[in-house]
Amino acid sequence: MAEPTRARRTFGPVVLLGLAGAGLAAYAGSRPWLDVEAPGGECPAVQGFDYSSLERGSPLAAALALVVLAAWGVLLVTRGRFRRAVAWLAVIASVGYLATAVEAYWSLKPAAREDALERVGRSSGGCPAASIWLDNVWWPAALVLGIVCIAAAAVAVRLVPAWPEMGTKYDAPAGAHPAAAAGEAAVPTENIDIWKALDEGRDPTA
């Protein structure tokens, strides 16, 4: 008895962690992951070139984080096996987010450098176009947030069967009253329903 109760108590903290992690991960994915420094010394900056245009984040990472965020929203209003399937979706999208952030180490910086050389290097006498580092604060933040998202979603997969579910009062009337779906009058159980039945001249105990 204590184990299900303990699992139910994790519902609020884990959901809050999942929502916060996914929201911050989406923001981190939309921010620049590169630090770009204009060339100096014998290779002065090209006049009129905006070096900040070389900074970029990862649209794919931001999109995957939004999938995780949406999955947590759906998880709050669903029940049963579908709810657990949504939790698995959050795990998969979180793993994809972290993989995208890790892969950026080998793809994002070389792509930005090639872009810089193509757009600036040729017009600067063959000098290096810019210094580019993949150590902007948002890239390491994305790595950490990816791990947070995976951990929260994995806990959800494990504990979601014991978590509280949305009440049946939010279902369609036919789902909440099987007797009504069969063409029979539903027996009122709430005080307000009993009074309504009396007002309509019906016997609420029938």
Secondary structure, DSSP 8 states (H G I E B T S, - for coil): -HHHHHHHHTHHHHHHHHHHHHHHHHHHHHS---EEE---TTS---TT--GGGG----HHHHHHHHHHHHHHHHHHT--HHHHHHHHHHHHHHHHHHHHHHHHHHHHHHHHHHHHHHHHTGGGGTT----EEES--THHHHHHHHHHHHHHHHHHHHHHGGGS----GGGS-HHHH-HHHHTTS-----SHHHHHHHHHTT--TT-
